[in-house]
Structures are given as C-alpha cells and as structure tokens.
Amino acid sequence: MELKQELVDELLKDYQKPEDLIGESGLLKQLTKALIERALKSELTHHLGYEKHGEAEGSGSNRRNGASQKKLKGDFGEVEIAVPRDRESSFEPKIDMKDE
C-alpha cells in the first residue's frame, strides 16, 4: 500500500519541531492509536459478521459489548487504546498486543 503524498502533507502541515512528531502527544502516537483502534473495530465486524448498528444475520446472540482500555507499549512509548469486546468473549484480535 502506497501512502499518498497529500495525506502526509496534511498530517504534517502544523509540524514545527520533533516533539510534534515523536513527543508525548505527537503524531506518531496519535496515528498508532487511531490505526490500531480502527483495525480492531474492523476485525470485530468481521468476527461478528455485521457492521456496527447493523442487523446480525441469523439468530446469533453475540453482539458488540463496549471496549476495554489497554496500554500498548512500543518503541514510541506507551499509548492507551480501546479494544472492542463482544458479549460472548469469543473475539480474539489478530493484531498481537502482548500485555506488559
């Protein structure tokens, strides 16, 4: 997947110093949080078989059930993310997020 230059330009339009990119509330942490949370929501949708606010096919009782907070640790430091849950606790994210 190629990242569009226009997207990079938009993300960096207010860049002034390294902390804006890699600081405690920098772009790297914001992007990591947004991308991981979006991927997890997509994984749960695939697991359940229907979109959020959509109708489940069949008589399945498993539904979305909020989210749990989790700290993700990496070379960028720590970022708190929301991991979606399902009522049956059968959702296992494919993104490997080891507890520390």
N, C-alpha and C positions, 0 to 999 in steps of 0.2 A: 504494500500500500504506500503510495506516494503522498507526502504531506504537501498540501497546496501552499505556495509561497504567500498568497493573500491571507491565508489563515495565520501563518507565522507572523506576518506583518501586523495583523490586527492584535494578536496576543502581545506583541512587543511594542505596541505604539506608545505606551507610557514608560517604557524602560529607561531608567536613568543610571542605575548602579547595580552591581552584582547582587545585592540583597533583594532587589526586585524580582530576581530570577530564582536565587537559591536560598534566600533568607527564610526566617521562621514562618512567615505568611506569604512567601514568594510564589511565583507562577508554577514552579515545579511541583510544590506540594498541592496547590490548587488543582492542577491538571491530573496529578496522580489520584487524588480523591475523586474528582469528577469521572475520570475514565474507569476506575475500579468499580465505583458505585453503579455506573451505567451498565458495565459488563455484567455485574452481579444481577441487576434487575432483568437483563436480557436472559441470563441463564435461568432465573426463576420462571420467567414467562415460558421458556422452552420446556422446563420441567413440569409446569402445571398444564401446559397446552392451550393457554388462552391469555390474551392481553389483559393488563390491569383494567378494571371496570368492565371487562367483557364477560360474556357468558361462557361458563365451562361446558364443554360437550359431555354428554352422558350424565350419569348421576354421581360423579365424583364429588366427594365432600371436602377434598383438600383445597384450601384457599390461602391467599396471602394472609400473613399474620404479623404485620408490622416489621420492625427491624431491631437488631441488636447493635450496640456500639462496640467497635473493636479497634484497637490500635494496631496500625500497620507500621512495621519498622523496616527501614531500608537504608541505603547509602545516603539518602536525602534527609534522614532523621525519622521522626515519628509523625504520623498523620492519623487522625481518628476518622474512621469510615463507618457507614451504616450498612450492615449486612442484612439483607431481607430474609424473612423467615416464612415458613409455611406451617399450617396448623398441625400437620402430621409429622413435622420434623424430619421429613424424608429428603429435603433439599440439601445436597452436598455441593457447594461451589466447586467448579473445575479449576478456578484460579487458586493456586496454592498459597494460603496465608497462614503460615505457622505461628502459633502462639509463642510469645517470648516471656 
